[in-house]
Amino acid sequence: MIQEFYKNINGNYEVALSRMQNDERIKKYLNFFLMDESYQSLEDGMNAGDCETAFKGAHTLKGVCQNMAFTQLSTVVEQITEELRAKDMEKAKITFSTVKDEYKKVIDEIHKII
C-alpha cells in the first residue's frame, strides 16, 4: 500500500523506508505532512505577491518533501524555491502551477491510504 503510494506520486519508497524504518512510521509521517503549513505559506505568499513569505514556505516545503522522499514534488518545489530566492516572481508564478498540481496529487494519494 505505501509502496504503491510512492509509485503513484513518483516518489522513492526505498529512501523513505530507509529513513523511517517501516510502513507504519511512514504512515505516521504522512499524517504529519497533511498538517504541515508550509504549502499554505507558499500559496499565501504567491497570491499576495510576497516573495519573502512564498520563499520561506517553499524552502520549508522543499525540506519536508526531500525528507519524505517525494521526488517529483521535491523537484518542482526546489525549482520554485530557487526562483523565489532570486526574487523572480514571474517565473515562480509559472512554476507554482506545477507545484499546485503535484502537491494536490500527493495529498489525494495520502487520503487514499490514511
Secondary structure, 3 states (H helix, E strand, C coil): CHHHHHHHCCCCHHHHHHHHCCHHHHHHHHHHHHHCCHHHHHHHHHHHCCHHHHHHHHHHHHHHHHHHCCHHHHHHHHHHHHHHHCCCHHHHHHHHHHHHHHHHHHHHHHHHHC
